[in-house]
Amino acid sequence: QVQLVESGGGLVQPGGSLRLSCAASGSIFAFSTYAMGWYRQAPGEKRELVARITNSGSTNYADSVKGRFTISRDNAKNTVFLQMNSLKPEDTAVYYCIQDRITRVYWGQGTQVTVSS
């Protein structure tokens, strides 16, 4: 079993920045082996992929966040990050960390990000 714990969410003004972290733990797993990612879900909306990073470090982003968000990983600390800059009110959502093991995807509990003045 894998546990993913997100942190770093909160309230920020438009144009501000936040850095989300996701710490992975559990028995018999190799964090560096798997792709990691961030999804988000706004009220009344479908959950959407925000950013993904493969085990080799390749990244992809939703068009809406390209140039503003950066995903990275620290395999030594079993942690994945999402640096969010130039935040907009439409970025307001619950952000979820995922570990993609192809045959199964593990989800964190989510962290709220609210962008408002």
Rosetta blueprint (number, residue, H / E / L):
1 Q L
2 V E
3 Q E
4 L E
5 V E
6 E E
7 S E
8 G L
9 G L
10 G E
11 L E
12 V E
13 Q L
14 P L
15 G L
16 G L
17 S L
18 L E
19 R E
20 L E
21 S E
22 C E
23 A E
24 A E
25 S E
26 G E
27 S L
28 I L
29 F L
30 A L
31 F H
32 S H
33 T H
34 Y L
35 A E
36 M E
37 G E
38 W E
39 Y E
40 R E
41 Q E
42 A L
43 P L
44 G L
45 E L
46 K L
47 R L
48 E E
49 L E
50 V E
51 A E
52 R E
53 I E
54 T L
55 N L
56 S L
57 G L
58 S L
59 T E
60 N E
61 Y E
62 A L
63 D H
64 S H
65 V H
66 K L
67 G L
68 R L
69 F E
70 T E
71 I E
72 S E
73 R E
74 D E
75 N H
76 A H
77 K H
78 N L
79 T E
80 V E
81 F E
82 L E
83 Q E
84 M E
85 N L
86 S L
87 L L
88 K L
89 P H
90 E H
91 D H
92 T L
93 A E
94 V E
95 Y E
96 Y E
97 C E
98 I E
99 Q E
100 D E
101 R L
102 I L
103 T L
104 R L
105 V E
106 Y E
107 W E
108 G L
109 Q L
110 G L
111 T E
112 Q E
113 V E
114 T E
115 V E
116 S L
117 S L
